[in-house]
Amino acid sequence: MSVVSIETGKHYVWGGNCDGWHLAASSNLSVIQERVPCGSSEFRHLHNRAEQFFYILSGIASLEVSGITHVLTANQGFHIPAGVPHTLSNEHEQAVEFLVVSTPPSHGDRENA
């Protein structure tokens, strides 16, 4: 066990310009901090096994879940059960930073929707 941050977590880039940092990774849990710049988004998708919780640290995120768009600001979160199509986008002027907690981990459990 040790203290983790984006300085110590494993970094990766997705979507060409979005950042992610693995803060916790086990066979039962994944905690990732991500940053999505203005005008960027992920592809709409779902996870067959993993449920996820998105928690906004800063900025404003548009989270489309099953056809309904939810606008989330700092200190707000949203739970997405397994099997539910969703996508997160940033339609605002500043980058959005958030945590995504998945159980079990969502990598390898994603299909485009």
N, C-alpha and C positions, 0 to 999 in steps of 0.2 A: 504494500500500500504506500502511496506517495501523493504529494500535492501535484495536481495537473492544471494546465492552462493552455492557451493557444501557443504559448512559447515552447511547451514541452510535448503537446499532443502531436500525433502523426498528421501532417498536413497533406491535403490533396486538392486538386482543382477539378471542377466539373462545369459543364456547359460552356467551357471556353474562358469564362471570366468570374466564376463563382468559387469561393473558398470554403473548405471544410476542415475541421480538426477533430480527430477522434480523441475524446476525453476519457471514455471508458468503453471497454470492449471485452465481453465475455460470451460464453455460449448462451446466456440468457438475457443479456442486456447490452444495449448500445446507446451511448450518449455522445452526440456530435454537436459542435458549435459550427454554424455556417454563416457566411456573409454573402448576400446577394445584392449586387449593385443596381442602381436605377435602370429600369428598362429590361431587366433579365428575369427569366423564369425557368422552371423545370418543365419537363414533359408531363402531361397528365398520365397518371399511373395508379396502380394499386399494389398492395402486398397481400398475398394469400394467407400467410401465417402471422405476420408481424402487425401489432397494433402500435400506433405512434402518438406521441404527444409533442406538439409544437409549442414553444414558449418564447415569446418575443422579448429580446433584451433591449434593442433600440431600433428606431425606424418604424415603418408601417408596412405590413405584409398583407397582401390579398391572398386568401386561402380559399380556393374553390373546392368544395366538398359535395359530391353527388349533385352537381349542377347549381349549388347555391354558393355565392361568394360572400365570405366573411372577412371584414377588415379588422385586423388585429394591430394593436399598438403596444408599446412597451409595457411589460408586466401583465400581459394577457396571454392566455394559452388556449389550445384547442385539441381535444382528443379525437383521433380517427381510428375506429375499429378496423380490424383486418377485413380485407375484401372490399373496402369502400374506395372508389376512385377519387383522386384528389390531385391538386397542383398548387404550388406556391409561386407567387410572382411579386415583383416589386414594380409598382406603377407610380412610384413617388420619387421625390427629388434626392433623398439621401439613401445610402445603403441601409439594408435591413440586416440585423444580426439576431440570430435566434438559436435556441437549443432544440434539437429533435431527439427525443428519447424513444427507443424502439425496443419492444420485447415480444418475442425473441428478436435478435438483430435482423434488420431488413435486407442486408446485402445478400444477393442471390435469391431474393424472394420478391422480385419486382417484375411486373409486366405492364406494358403500356396499355392505357385504357382509352 
